[in-house]
């Protein structure tokens, strides 16, 4: 599944866990929401709007203890983030175990044995979090029980596609889970472009932005001016200055 937008988040879950309902509630994607299992037979991407960016959310065929769609692992291996979807009205332990067994057996989760990157910088494990669906009909204490059962320090977000509870703020939570910032470029002597930000990982520097703008020109970066967090407007800044979300940067090349 080609990546698009500011980041790609791919869903994983057991049959009828509510994956398609999440994508339908947050995007304009034409997903097949049904009460019977395996209604989703192929990856279905949709774009989640958050302020001035779009986040790609991908619905996937369900998995069971014995089955996953051919080639499905490749989509998880190439995404930015994995969202484990758990139906709070069903057996949360069984669903969690199915998802973790699948991800762990393929070294898809960041843990003590599988780091995010190897010594050559190749991506290995992925960060993950949980979206807990059907909160309107959840069994009492289901979410608390799920958190106790999970050995990973995941974030858990409770939603209901029927009542829309939790869906309104979910796009912002997806943005924060991606660990990215938005940077606006300002050509010297001209207004900043506030409509199409660059998206970079949290912790990125001025030099990282210059490389994203133009890899070959980056080495000719002379200095930069910045408007944003912790600085005065138009302050000159160095290549190693760490950027913050919504900073405006004016790059000057030699």
DRENPA-3360 file (N, C-alpha, C; in nm, 2 decimals, always signed):
BEGIN
1 = XXXXXXXX = +0.08/-0.12/+0.00/+0.00/+0.00/+0.00/+0.09/+0.12/+0.00 ~ +0.09/+0.20/-0.11/+0.17/+0.32/-0.11/+0.14/+0.42/+0.00 ~ +0.23/+0.48/+0.06/+0.21/+0.58/+0.16/+0.17/+0.72/+0.11 ~ +0.08/+0.78/+0.18/+0.03/+0.91/+0.13/+0.01/+1.00/+0.26 ~ +0.00/+1.13/+0.24/-0.03/+1.22/+0.35/+0.09/+1.24/+0.44 ~ +0.06/+1.29/+0.56/+0.16/+1.32/+0.66/+0.21/+1.20/+0.73 ~ +0.14/+1.09/+0.72/+0.18/+0.97/+0.78/+0.07/+0.86/+0.75 ~ +0.12/+0.73/+0.76/+0.03/+0.62/+0.73/+0.01/+0.54/+0.85;
9 = XXXXXXXX = -0.12/+0.52/+0.89/-0.15/+0.43/+1.01/-0.24/+0.32/+0.95 ~ -0.20/+0.20/+0.99/-0.26/+0.08/+0.93/-0.33/+0.00/+1.05 ~ -0.46/-0.03/+1.03/-0.54/-0.10/+1.13/-0.52/-0.25/+1.13 ~ -0.52/-0.31/+1.24/-0.52/-0.46/+1.25/-0.62/-0.50/+1.36 ~ -0.69/-0.61/+1.33/-0.79/-0.66/+1.43/-0.86/-0.78/+1.38 ~ -0.93/-0.84/+1.47/-1.01/-0.97/+1.44/-1.14/-0.93/+1.37 ~ -1.20/-1.03/+1.31/-1.33/-1.01/+1.24/-1.43/-0.93/+1.32 ~ -1.50/-0.84/+1.26/-1.61/-0.76/+1.32/-1.56/-0.68/+1.44;
17 = XXXXXXXX = -1.44/-0.64/+1.44/-1.39/-0.56/+1.56/-1.43/-0.41/+1.54 ~ -1.46/-0.37/+1.42/-1.50/-0.23/+1.40/-1.40/-0.14/+1.32 ~ -1.30/-0.21/+1.26/-1.20/-0.13/+1.18/-1.27/-0.05/+1.07 ~ -1.36/-0.11/+0.99/-1.42/-0.04/+0.88/-1.50/+0.08/+0.93 ~ -1.57/+0.07/+1.04/-1.65/+0.17/+1.10/-1.56/+0.29/+1.14 ~ -1.44/+0.27/+1.19/-1.35/+0.38/+1.22/-1.31/+0.45/+1.10 ~ -1.27/+0.38/+0.99/-1.23/+0.45/+0.87/-1.35/+0.52/+0.81 ~ -1.47/+0.46/+0.81/-1.59/+0.53/+0.76/-1.62/+0.66/+0.84;
25 = XXXXXXXX = -1.60/+0.65/+0.97/-1.63/+0.77/+1.05/-1.54/+0.88/+1.04 ~ -1.41/+0.86/+1.00/-1.31/+0.96/+1.00/-1.27/+1.00/+0.86 ~ -1.30/+0.93/+0.75/-1.26/+0.96/+0.62/-1.38/+0.95/+0.52 ~ -1.35/+0.98/+0.40/-1.45/+0.96/+0.29/-1.43/+0.83/+0.21 ~ -1.35/+0.74/+0.26/-1.32/+0.62/+0.19/-1.45/+0.53/+0.18 ~ -1.46/+0.46/+0.07/-1.57/+0.37/+0.05/-1.54/+0.24/+0.11 ~ -1.56/+0.23/+0.24/-1.54/+0.10/+0.30/-1.67/+0.02/+0.32 ~ -1.66/-0.11/+0.33/-1.78/-0.19/+0.34/-1.80/-0.23/+0.49;
33 = XXXXXXXX = -1.89/-0.15/+0.55/-1.93/-0.18/+0.69/-2.04/-0.28/+0.70 ~ -2.01/-0.40/+0.76/-2.11/-0.50/+0.76/-2.11/-0.58/+0.90 ~ -2.22/-0.65/+0.93/-2.23/-0.72/+1.05/-2.17/-0.86/+1.04 ~ -2.12/-0.90/+0.92/-2.06/-1.03/+0.91/-1.91/-1.02/+0.89 ~ -1.84/-1.13/+0.93/-1.69/-1.12/+0.92/-1.64/-1.12/+0.78 ~ -1.51/-1.07/+0.77/-1.44/-1.07/+0.64/-1.51/-0.99/+0.53 ~ -1.58/-0.88/+0.57/-1.64/-0.79/+0.47/-1.53/-0.71/+0.40 ~ -1.42/-0.69/+0.47/-1.31/-0.62/+0.40/-1.21/-0.73/+0.35;
41 = XXXXXXXX = -1.19/-0.73/+0.21/-1.11/-0.83/+0.15/-0.98/-0.78/+0.10 ~ -0.96/-0.65/+0.10/-0.83/-0.59/+0.05/-0.81/-0.46/+0.13 ~ -0.69/-0.40/+0.13/-0.66/-0.28/+0.20/-0.74/-0.16/+0.14 ~ -0.80/-0.08/+0.23/-0.88/+0.03/+0.18/-0.83/+0.16/+0.25 ~ -0.76/+0.25/+0.18/-0.71/+0.37/+0.24/-0.81/+0.48/+0.24 ~ -0.80/+0.57/+0.35/-0.88/+0.69/+0.36/-0.79/+0.80/+0.42 ~ -0.83/+0.92/+0.39/-0.75/+1.03/+0.44/-0.83/+1.10/+0.56 ~ -0.76/+1.11/+0.67/-0.82/+1.18/+0.79/-0.77/+1.32/+0.80;
49 = XXXXXXXX = -0.86/+1.42/+0.79/-0.82/+1.56/+0.80/-0.79/+1.60/+0.94 ~ -0.67/+1.66/+0.96/-0.64/+1.72/+1.09/-0.58/+1.86/+1.06 ~ -0.66/+1.96/+1.10/-0.62/+2.10/+1.07/-0.57/+2.12/+0.93 ~ -0.44/+2.14/+0.90/-0.40/+2.16/+0.77/-0.32/+2.05/+0.70 ~ -0.34/+1.93/+0.76/-0.27/+1.81/+0.70/-0.37/+1.69/+0.69 ~ -0.33/+1.59/+0.62/-0.41/+1.47/+0.60/-0.33/+1.35/+0.65 ~ -0.39/+1.26/+0.72/-0.33/+1.14/+0.77/-0.39/+1.02/+0.71 ~ -0.31/+0.93/+0.65/-0.37/+0.82/+0.58/-0.40/+0.71/+0.68;
57 = XXXXXXXX = -0.53/+0.66/+0.68/-0.57/+0.55/+0.77/-0.61/+0.44/+0.68 ~ -0.56/+0.32/+0.70/-0.58/+0.21/+0.61/-0.66/+0.10/+0.68 ~ -0.78/+0.07/+0.63/-0.85/-0.05/+0.67/-0.79/-0.17/+0.61 ~ -0.79/-0.28/+0.69/-0.72/-0.40/+0.64/-0.82/-0.52/+0.66 ~ -0.79/-0.63/+0.58/-0.87/-0.76/+0.61/-0.84/-0.80/+0.75 ~ -0.94/-0.86/+0.81/-0.92/-0.91/+0.95/-0.83/-1.03/+0.96 ~ -0.77/-1.05/+1.08/-0.69/-1.17/+1.10/-0.76/-1.26/+1.20 ~ -0.72/-1.38/+1.20/-0.76/-1.48/+1.30/-0.64/-1.55/+1.35;
65 = XXXXXXXX = -0.66/-1.64/+1.45/-0.54/-1.72/+1.49/-0.48/-1.81/+1.38 ~ -0.56/-1.84/+1.28/-0.52/-1.93/+1.18/-0.51/-1.87/+1.04 ~ -0.55/-1.74/+1.02/-0.55/-1.68/+0.89/-0.52/-1.53/+0.89 ~ -0.44/-1.50/+0.78/-0.42/-1.36/+0.75/-0.41/-1.35/+0.59 ~ -0.45/-1.24/+0.53/-0.45/-1.23/+0.39/-0.31/-1.24/+0.33 ~ -0.29/-1.30/+0.22/-0.16/-1.30/+0.15/-0.10/-1.16/+0.13 ~ +0.02/-1.14/+0.17/+0.09/-1.01/+0.15/+0.05/-0.91/+0.25 ~ -0.03/-0.94/+0.35/-0.08/-0.84/+0.44/+0.04/-0.79/+0.53;
73 = XXXXXXXX = +0.13/-0.88/+0.56/+0.24/-0.84/+0.65/+0.32/-0.72/+0.59 ~ +0.33/-0.72/+0.45/+0.41/-0.61/+0.39/+0.35/-0.47/+0.41 ~ +0.22/-0.46/+0.42/+0.16/-0.33/+0.45/+0.19/-0.29/+0.59 ~ +0.19/-0.38/+0.69/+0.23/-0.34/+0.82/+0.38/-0.30/+0.83 ~ +0.46/-0.38/+0.76/+0.61/-0.35/+0.76/+0.64/-0.22/+0.70 ~ +0.56/-0.16/+0.61/+0.60/-0.04/+0.55/+0.52/+0.08/+0.60 ~ +0.44/+0.07/+0.69/+0.36/+0.18/+0.74/+0.44/+0.26/+0.85 ~ +0.38/+0.37/+0.89/+0.45/+0.45/+1.00/+0.40/+0.40/+1.14;
81 = XXXXXXXX = +0.28/+0.35/+1.15/+0.23/+0.32/+1.28/+0.12/+0.22/+1.27 ~ +0.11/+0.13/+1.37/+0.00/+0.02/+1.36/-0.10/+0.05/+1.47 ~ -0.23/+0.05/+1.43/-0.34/+0.07/+1.53/-0.41/-0.07/+1.55 ~ -0.40/-0.12/+1.67/-0.47/-0.24/+1.70/-0.61/-0.21/+1.75 ~ -0.71/-0.27/+1.68/-0.85/-0.24/+1.70/-0.91/-0.36/+1.78 ~ -0.97/-0.32/+1.90/-1.02/-0.42/+1.99/-1.17/-0.39/+2.01 ~ -1.26/-0.48/+1.99/-1.40/-0.47/+2.02/-1.43/-0.49/+2.17 ~ -1.46/-0.38/+2.24/-1.48/-0.39/+2.39/-1.60/-0.48/+2.43;
89 = XXXXXXXX = -1.69/-0.50/+2.33/-1.81/-0.58/+2.37/-1.79/-0.73/+2.35 ~ -1.67/-0.77/+2.30/-1.64/-0.91/+2.28/-1.53/-0.95/+2.37 ~ -1.47/-1.07/+2.35/-1.36/-1.12/+2.43/-1.23/-1.04/+2.40 ~ -1.20/-0.95/+2.49/-1.08/-0.86/+2.46/-0.95/-0.94/+2.48 ~ -0.94/-1.04/+2.56/-0.82/-1.11/+2.58/-0.79/-1.19/+2.45 ~ -0.89/-1.26/+2.40/-0.87/-1.34/+2.27/-0.82/-1.25/+2.16 ~ -0.89/-1.13/+2.14/-0.86/-1.04/+2.03/-0.72/-0.99/+2.05 ~ -0.68/-0.95/+2.17/-0.55/-0.89/+2.19/-0.44/-1.00/+2.16;
97 = XXXXXXXX = -0.47/-1.12/+2.21/-0.37/-1.23/+2.19/-0.35/-1.26/+2.04 ~ -0.46/-1.26/+1.96/-0.45/-1.28/+1.82/-0.36/-1.18/+1.75 ~ -0.39/-1.05/+1.78/-0.31/-0.94/+1.72/-0.17/-0.94/+1.76 ~ -0.14/-0.96/+1.89/+0.00/-0.96/+1.94/+0.08/-1.08/+1.89 ~ +0.01/-1.20/+1.88/+0.08/-1.32/+1.82/+0.12/-1.29/+1.68 ~ +0.03/-1.23/+1.60/+0.06/-1.20/+1.46/+0.18/-1.10/+1.45 ~ +0.17/-0.99/+1.53/+0.27/-0.89/+1.52/+0.41/-0.94/+1.57 ~ +0.41/-1.01/+1.68/+0.53/-1.05/+1.74/+0.60/-1.16/+1.66;
105 = XXXXXXXX = +0.52/-1.25/+1.60/+0.58/-1.36/+1.53/+0.65/-1.31/+1.40 ~ +0.61/-1.19/+1.36/+0.67/-1.13/+1.24/+0.76/-1.01/+1.27 ~ +0.80/-1.00/+1.40/+0.89/-0.89/+1.45/+0.84/-0.75/+1.41 ~ +0.71/-0.73/+1.42/+0.66/-0.60/+1.38/+0.64/-0.50/+1.49 ~ +0.67/-0.54/+1.61/+0.65/-0.44/+1.72/+0.78/-0.40/+1.78 ~ +0.79/-0.28/+1.82/+0.91/-0.23/+1.89/+0.90/-0.29/+2.03 ~ +1.01/-0.36/+2.08/+1.01/-0.41/+2.21/+1.16/-0.43/+2.25 ~ +1.19/-0.50/+2.36/+1.33/-0.52/+2.40/+1.41/-0.60/+2.30;
113 = XXXXXXXX = +1.34/-0.68/+2.22/+1.42/-0.77/+2.12/+1.41/-0.71/+1.98 ~ +1.31/-0.63/+1.95/+1.30/-0.57/+1.82/+1.30/-0.42/+1.83 ~ +1.42/-0.35/+1.80/+1.42/-0.21/+1.81/+1.36/-0.15/+1.69 ~ +1.34/-0.01/+1.69/+1.28/+0.05/+1.58/+1.37/+0.05/+1.45 ~ +1.50/+0.05/+1.48/+1.60/+0.06/+1.36/+1.72/-0.03/+1.40 ~ +1.78/-0.09/+1.29/+1.90/-0.17/+1.31/+2.02/-0.07/+1.30 ~ +2.14/-0.13/+1.31/+2.26/-0.05/+1.31/+2.28/+0.03/+1.18 ~ +2.22/-0.02/+1.07/+2.23/+0.05/+0.94/+2.12/+0.15/+0.91;
121 = XXXXXXXX = +2.03/+0.16/+1.01/+1.92/+0.26/+1.00/+1.80/+0.20/+0.93 ~ +1.80/+0.07/+0.91/+1.68/+0.01/+0.85/+1.57/-0.01/+0.95 ~ +1.45/+0.02/+0.91/+1.33/+0.01/+1.00/+1.30/-0.14/+1.03 ~ +1.28/-0.16/+1.16/+1.25/-0.30/+1.20/+1.11/-0.30/+1.26 ~ +1.10/-0.28/+1.40/+0.97/-0.28/+1.46/+0.89/-0.15/+1.45 ~ +0.76/-0.16/+1.47/+0.68/-0.04/+1.46/+0.62/+0.00/+1.59 ~ +0.59/+0.13/+1.61/+0.52/+0.17/+1.73/+0.37/+0.13/+1.70 ~ +0.30/+0.10/+1.81/+0.16/+0.07/+1.80/+0.08/+0.13/+1.91;
129 = XXXXXXXX = -0.05/+0.14/+1.89/-0.15/+0.18/+2.00/-0.28/+0.11/+1.98 ~ -0.37/+0.13/+2.07/-0.50/+0.06/+2.06/-0.62/+0.15/+2.04 ~ -0.71/+0.12/+1.95/-0.84/+0.19/+1.94/-0.94/+0.09/+1.98 ~ -1.01/+0.12/+2.09/-1.11/+0.03/+2.15/-1.25/+0.07/+2.10 ~ -1.32/-0.01/+2.03/-1.44/+0.02/+1.96/-1.56/-0.03/+2.05 ~ -1.68/+0.01/+2.00/-1.81/-0.03/+2.06/-1.82/+0.00/+2.21 ~ -1.77/+0.12/+2.25/-1.78/+0.16/+2.39/-1.92/+0.17/+2.44 ~ -2.02/+0.19/+2.34/-2.15/+0.21/+2.38/-2.22/+0.08/+2.43;
137 = XXXXXXXX = -2.16/-0.03/+2.39/-2.22/-0.16/+2.44/-2.11/-0.25/+2.51 ~ -2.01/-0.18/+2.55/-1.89/-0.25/+2.61/-1.94/-0.31/+2.75 ~ -1.88/-0.43/+2.78/-1.90/-0.49/+2.91/-1.83/-0.40/+3.02 ~ -1.89/-0.40/+3.14/-1.84/-0.32/+3.25/-1.69/-0.36/+3.28 ~ -1.60/-0.27/+3.28/-1.46/-0.29/+3.31/-1.38/-0.35/+3.20 ~ -1.44/-0.35/+3.08/-1.37/-0.42/+2.96/-1.24/-0.34/+2.93 ~ -1.24/-0.21/+2.93/-1.12/-0.14/+2.89/-1.01/-0.15/+3.00 ~ -1.05/-0.15/+3.13/-0.96/-0.17/+3.24/-0.90/-0.31/+3.23;
145 = XXXXXXXX = -0.98/-0.40/+3.20/-0.93/-0.54/+3.19/-0.83/-0.55/+3.07 ~ -0.86/-0.49/+2.96/-0.77/-0.49/+2.85/-0.64/-0.43/+2.88 ~ -0.64/-0.32/+2.95/-0.51/-0.25/+2.99/-0.42/-0.35/+3.08 ~ -0.49/-0.42/+3.17/-0.42/-0.51/+3.26/-0.36/-0.63/+3.18 ~ -0.43/-0.67/+3.08/-0.38/-0.79/+3.00/-0.27/-0.75/+2.91 ~ -0.26/-0.63/+2.87/-0.16/-0.59/+2.77/-0.02/-0.56/+2.83 ~ +0.08/-0.63/+2.78/+0.21/-0.62/+2.84/+0.29/-0.50/+2.78 ~ +0.23/-0.44/+2.68/+0.30/-0.32/+2.61/+0.24/-0.19/+2.67;
153 = XXXXXXXX = +0.32/-0.09/+2.67/+0.27/+0.05/+2.72/+0.20/+0.12/+2.61 ~ +0.10/+0.06/+2.56/+0.02/+0.12/+2.45/-0.07/+0.23/+2.51 ~ -0.10/+0.33/+2.42/-0.21/+0.42/+2.45/-0.34/+0.36/+2.41 ~ -0.44/+0.38/+2.48/-0.58/+0.32/+2.45/-0.68/+0.43/+2.43 ~ -0.75/+0.43/+2.31/-0.85/+0.53/+2.28/-0.98/+0.46/+2.26 ~ -1.08/+0.50/+2.34/-1.21/+0.44/+2.34/-1.31/+0.52/+2.25 ~ -1.37/+0.45/+2.16/-1.46/+0.51/+2.06/-1.59/+0.43/+2.04 ~ -1.69/+0.50/+1.99/-1.81/+0.43/+1.94/-1.85/+0.49/+1.81;
161 = XXXXXXXX = -1.86/+0.40/+1.71/-1.91/+0.45/+1.57/-2.06/+0.48/+1.57 ~ -2.13/+0.42/+1.67/-2.28/+0.44/+1.67/-2.31/+0.58/+1.73 ~ -2.25/+0.61/+1.85/-2.28/+0.74/+1.92/-2.18/+0.85/+1.88 ~ -2.07/+0.81/+1.81/-1.96/+0.90/+1.77/-1.88/+0.95/+1.89 ~ -1.90/+0.89/+2.01/-1.81/+0.92/+2.13/-1.67/+0.88/+2.10 ~ -1.58/+0.98/+2.12/-1.44/+0.95/+2.10/-1.39/+0.98/+1.96 ~ -1.48/+0.98/+1.86/-1.43/+1.00/+1.72/-1.39/+1.14/+1.69 ~ -1.45/+1.24/+1.76/-1.43/+1.38/+1.73/-1.28/+1.42/+1.75;
169 = XXXXXXXX = -1.23/+1.37/+1.86/-1.09/+1.40/+1.90/-0.99/+1.30/+1.85 ~ -1.03/+1.20/+1.78/-0.94/+1.09/+1.74/-0.83/+1.14/+1.64 ~ -0.87/+1.23/+1.55/-0.77/+1.28/+1.45/-0.65/+1.34/+1.51 ~ -0.68/+1.42/+1.62/-0.57/+1.49/+1.69/-0.48/+1.38/+1.76 ~ -0.54/+1.28/+1.81/-0.47/+1.17/+1.88/-0.38/+1.10/+1.78 ~ -0.44/+1.07/+1.66/-0.36/+1.01/+1.56/-0.24/+1.09/+1.52 ~ -0.25/+1.22/+1.51/-0.14/+1.31/+1.48/-0.03/+1.30/+1.59 ~ -0.08/+1.30/+1.71/+0.02/+1.30/+1.82/+0.09/+1.16/+1.83;
177 = XXXXXXXX = +0.02/+1.05/+1.79/+0.08/+0.92/+1.79/+0.19/+0.91/+1.68 ~ +0.17/+0.98/+1.58/+0.27/+0.97/+1.47/+0.40/+1.04/+1.50 ~ +0.40/+1.13/+1.60/+0.52/+1.19/+1.65/+0.59/+1.28/+1.54 ~ +0.50/+1.36/+1.48/+0.55/+1.45/+1.38/+0.52/+1.60/+1.41 ~ +0.59/+1.69/+1.35/+0.56/+1.83/+1.36/+0.54/+1.89/+1.22 ~ +0.47/+2.01/+1.22/+0.45/+2.08/+1.10/+0.53/+2.20/+1.09 ~ +0.61/+2.22/+0.98/+0.69/+2.34/+0.96/+0.65/+2.41/+0.84 ~ +0.64/+2.54/+0.85/+0.60/+2.62/+0.73/+0.72/+2.70/+0.68;
185 = XXXXXXXX = +0.73/+2.69/+0.55/+0.85/+2.75/+0.48/+0.81/+2.90/+0.44 ~ +0.91/+2.99/+0.46/+0.90/+3.13/+0.42/+1.01/+3.17/+0.33 ~ +0.98/+3.19/+0.20/+1.08/+3.24/+0.11/+1.13/+3.38/+0.15 ~ +1.26/+3.41/+0.15/+1.31/+3.54/+0.19/+1.24/+3.65/+0.12 ~ +1.19/+3.75/+0.20/+1.12/+3.86/+0.14/+0.97/+3.84/+0.10 ~ +0.92/+3.72/+0.13/+0.79/+3.69/+0.09/+0.71/+3.63/+0.21 ~ +0.58/+3.63/+0.20/+0.50/+3.57/+0.31/+0.52/+3.42/+0.32 ~ +0.50/+3.37/+0.44/+0.51/+3.22/+0.46/+0.40/+3.15/+0.40;
193 = XXXXXXXX = +0.42/+3.03/+0.35/+0.32/+2.94/+0.30/+0.26/+2.87/+0.42 ~ +0.14/+2.91/+0.46/+0.08/+2.85/+0.58/-0.03/+2.75/+0.54 ~ -0.03/+2.70/+0.42/-0.13/+2.61/+0.37/-0.08/+2.47/+0.35 ~ +0.05/+2.45/+0.33/+0.11/+2.32/+0.29/+0.24/+2.30/+0.37 ~ +0.23/+2.26/+0.50/+0.35/+2.25/+0.58/+0.43/+2.12/+0.54 ~ +0.56/+2.13/+0.57/+0.64/+2.01/+0.57/+0.62/+1.94/+0.70 ~ +0.61/+1.81/+0.69/+0.60/+1.73/+0.82/+0.73/+1.65/+0.84 ~ +0.78/+1.67/+0.96/+0.91/+1.61/+1.00/+0.89/+1.54/+1.14;
201 = XXXXXXXX = +0.98/+1.44/+1.17/+0.97/+1.37/+1.30/+1.00/+1.47/+1.41 ~ +0.93/+1.45/+1.53/+0.96/+1.53/+1.65/+1.11/+1.52/+1.67 ~ +1.17/+1.63/+1.71/+1.32/+1.64/+1.73/+1.40/+1.68/+1.61 ~ +1.33/+1.70/+1.50/+1.41/+1.74/+1.38/+1.47/+1.88/+1.39 ~ +1.57/+1.91/+1.32/+1.65/+2.03/+1.32/+1.63/+2.12/+1.20 ~ +1.68/+2.24/+1.20/+1.68/+2.32/+1.08/+1.74/+2.25/+0.96 ~ +1.85/+2.18/+0.99/+1.92/+2.11/+0.88/+1.83/+2.00/+0.82 ~ +1.76/+1.93/+0.91/+1.66/+1.83/+0.86/+1.56/+1.89/+0.77;
209 = XXXXXXXX = +1.51/+2.01/+0.80/+1.42/+2.08/+0.71/+1.48/+2.11/+0.58 ~ +1.60/+2.17/+0.58/+1.67/+2.20/+0.46/+1.69/+2.08/+0.37 ~ +1.72/+1.97/+0.43/+1.73/+1.84/+0.35/+1.60/+1.80/+0.29 ~ +1.49/+1.82/+0.36/+1.36/+1.79/+0.31/+1.32/+1.88/+0.20 ~ +1.36/+2.01/+0.21/+1.33/+2.10/+0.10/+1.41/+2.07/-0.03 ~ +1.54/+2.05/-0.01/+1.62/+2.02/-0.13/+1.75/+1.96/-0.08 ~ +1.77/+1.83/-0.10/+1.88/+1.75/-0.05/+2.02/+1.81/-0.09 ~ +2.03/+1.85/-0.22/+2.16/+1.90/-0.27/+2.19/+2.04/-0.22;
217 = XXXXXXXX = +2.08/+2.12/-0.20/+2.11/+2.26/-0.16/+2.13/+2.26/-0.01 ~ +2.10/+2.16/+0.07/+2.10/+2.16/+0.21/+2.25/+2.19/+0.26 ~ +2.35/+2.13/+0.19/+2.48/+2.16/+0.24/+2.53/+2.30/+0.22 ~ +2.45/+2.38/+0.14/+2.49/+2.52/+0.12/+2.41/+2.61/+0.21 ~ +2.34/+2.55/+0.31/+2.26/+2.63/+0.40/+2.36/+2.72/+0.48 ~ +2.33/+2.85/+0.47/+2.42/+2.95/+0.54/+2.36/+2.98/+0.68 ~ +2.23/+3.02/+0.69/+2.16/+3.04/+0.82/+2.02/+3.03/+0.79 ~ +1.94/+3.04/+0.90/+1.80/+3.04/+0.89/+1.74/+3.14/+0.99;
225 = XXXXXXXX = +1.62/+3.19/+0.95/+1.54/+3.28/+1.05/+1.42/+3.20/+1.09 ~ +1.37/+3.23/+1.21/+1.26/+3.15/+1.26/+1.16/+3.23/+1.33 ~ +1.04/+3.19/+1.32/+0.92/+3.25/+1.39/+0.85/+3.13/+1.46 ~ +0.84/+3.13/+1.59/+0.78/+3.02/+1.65/+0.80/+3.01/+1.80 ~ +0.81/+2.89/+1.85/+0.82/+2.86/+1.99/+0.95/+2.89/+2.05 ~ +0.96/+2.97/+2.16/+1.08/+2.99/+2.23/+1.18/+3.08/+2.17 ~ +1.14/+3.16/+2.07/+1.23/+3.25/+2.00/+1.15/+3.38/+1.97 ~ +1.23/+3.49/+1.94/+1.16/+3.61/+1.90/+1.15/+3.61/+1.75;
233 = XXXXXXXX = +1.05/+3.68/+1.70/+1.02/+3.68/+1.55/+1.14/+3.71/+1.47 ~ +1.17/+3.63/+1.37/+1.28/+3.66/+1.28/+1.42/+3.63/+1.33 ~ +1.43/+3.56/+1.45/+1.56/+3.53/+1.51/+1.64/+3.45/+1.42 ~ +1.77/+3.48/+1.40/+1.86/+3.39/+1.33/+1.89/+3.27/+1.42 ~ +1.90/+3.15/+1.35/+1.92/+3.03/+1.42/+2.01/+2.94/+1.35 ~ +2.07/+2.85/+1.42/+2.18/+2.76/+1.36/+2.12/+2.63/+1.30 ~ +2.20/+2.56/+1.23/+2.16/+2.44/+1.17/+2.10/+2.33/+1.26 ~ +2.16/+2.33/+1.39/+2.12/+2.22/+1.48/+2.01/+2.27/+1.57;
241 = XXXXXXXX = +1.94/+2.38/+1.54/+1.83/+2.42/+1.63/+1.72/+2.32/+1.61 ~ +1.66/+2.28/+1.72/+1.55/+2.18/+1.72/+1.42/+2.25/+1.70 ~ +1.34/+2.21/+1.60/+1.22/+2.27/+1.56/+1.10/+2.23/+1.65 ~ +1.00/+2.31/+1.65/+0.87/+2.28/+1.72/+0.76/+2.29/+1.62 ~ +0.65/+2.22/+1.66/+0.53/+2.22/+1.57/+0.48/+2.36/+1.54 ~ +0.46/+2.39/+1.41/+0.41/+2.51/+1.36/+0.51/+2.63/+1.36 ~ +0.64/+2.59/+1.37/+0.74/+2.69/+1.35/+0.74/+2.74/+1.20 ~ +0.78/+2.86/+1.18/+0.79/+2.92/+1.04/+0.94/+2.94/+1.02;
249 = XXXXXX = +1.00/+2.89/+0.91/+1.14/+2.89/+0.89/+1.17/+2.96/+0.75 ~ +1.27/+3.05/+0.75/+1.32/+3.11/+0.63/+1.46/+3.07/+0.61 ~ +1.49/+2.99/+0.51/+1.62/+2.93/+0.48/+1.70/+3.02/+0.39 ~ +1.83/+3.04/+0.42/+1.92/+3.12/+0.34/+2.03/+3.04/+0.30 ~ +2.06/+3.03/+0.17/+2.16/+2.94/+0.12/+2.28/+3.03/+0.06 ~ +2.40/+2.98/+0.06/+2.51/+3.05/+0.01/+2.52/+3.04/-0.14;
% end
